[in-house]
Amino acid sequence: MKKRALAIVMAGLMAVSMSSVCAYAKDEEKEAKTEGFYIGLSNGYWGNTWRAQMVEDFENKAEEYKEEGIISDYMISNSNSDATEQLNQINAMIDSGVDAILIDAVSPTTIKSAVEKAKAKGILVVIANDPAAYEDTICVCGDNYTWQKIQAMWLMEQIEGKGDIVKITGVSGNAADTIREQANDDILAEYPDVNVLTSAPGNWSQTDAQSVMTTFLSSYDSIDAILEQDVMAEGVIKAYENAGKDIPVMTGDYTKSFFAKWAEMEDLNTIGVPYAPGNATVALEVAVRLLQGKEIDEANLVANPMDENLINTVMVAPPYVVTKEAQPDATWMEGLENTEAISLDEAMELLKDSADTAALDGYMSDEAVDKLFK
C-alpha cells in the first residue's frame, strides 16, 4: 500500500505549565535496542471509513519500518465500541510479547486493567487518537477541542450569532466526542441569541446522521443551521434532499466525496476541517523513538485532555481548514500556526488520486517528530 503524499508539519503544541511528566522505566537491554520491535495497535471503533483509513495509515508506516528492520512485526485488532472485547484483545497482545501497544480506547476509563498489566511487563503504552489519562503512558492525539472550536466559530459567524440550530454529535462516551462537545458548549455560551433546538448522536455514521436529521426535519419547521461532526455531512444532505428542503448553513466533512458534492452545490455554505487519520502514524513514530531510548522534550508535552494534572500529551493540530475560498486571516484561524487555510479547489487537488471515501489527510514529517525529542 502506498502512503498518500500529503506530508505536513503538524506539531501544534500548546504552552502549559509543567506539573507532571511521564517517567519511562527501561532496563539496559531495552535501552540499547534500536530495531526489531514488535508493536500492537488496538483500535476500539470500526464503524466508518475514517477509522479504516487511520488503520491503513498505521499499517503503511508499520510496513515502512518493517522493510527497514526497525520493527520485526506488528499486529492490529479492531473492536466496534465493545470495551470487553478490546480488553481481551489488548491482553492477547500483551501475552504475545509486544514491545509497545498503541491503544485507541473505546472509552478513556475502560482500559485501566490492561494498561497496568502492560506496564508491569515493561511494555510501552501509547494512547493514540482518542485521549485517555494513565500515569507512565504517552498520549498522542489530534487537538479535538481546537478542531471543533474552529467549526463552531465559523458557524456562529455565518448566522451572525443568532438563530435556531440543531446538533448532531459523535459516539456518546467517546473521549473525542466529549472534548468536541465541550468546545461547542464553550463557543455557544458566547451567543445567547442562538437556540439549540435539539441534539442527538449520529455515531460518526452517514446512515445514522441521515436518520437523525430526518427526525429533526419532521419535528421542526425552521432550522437555521446544523452543527455536526465529521463523516456525517453527506447523511445530513441526503435527509434534506429526501425531504425536498433547502439546506441551511452547516459544518461539513473532509472526504473526497463530500468535497465533490460541495463543488456541485453552488449554494451550499459549509466548511471542512480534517481530523487527520495520519495522527496514528505520529503515535507509531513516537513509540518507536521511545523504544529506541530517546526522550521526549518535556517542553513539547501538554496537559492530557482528560486530566489537566497529567502532562503527557503530544497534541497534533488540524492540517488544514477548507472553505470555498481560502481564508487565512479569518478569526477562526487565529493562533493556528501549523494549520493551513486552503480553498475547496486546493483540497480537491490534494485528493485527486484518492478514493471517493478518502479523508483529506496530513502527516507529521520525520523532522517534525524528531523535534519532539531531546
Secondary structure, DSSP 8 states (H G I E B T S, - for coil): ----S-B-----------S-B------HHHHH--S-EEEEEEE----SHHHHHHHHHHHHHHHHHHHHTSEEEEEEEE-SS-HHHHHHHHHHHHHHT-SEEEEE-SSTTS-HHHHHHHHHTT-EEEEEES----TT-EEEEE-HHHHHHHHHHHHHHHTTT-EEEEEEE-STT-HHHHHHHHHHHHHHTT-TTEEEEEEEE-TT-HHHHHHHHHHHHHH-S---EEEE-TT-HHHHHHHHHHHT----EE----BHHHHHHHHH-TT----B----TTHHHHHHHHHHHHHTT--B-GGG-EEETTEEEEEEEEEE--SEEEESS--TTSGGGTT-TT-EEEEHHHHHHHTTTS-TT-B---B--HHHHHTTB-
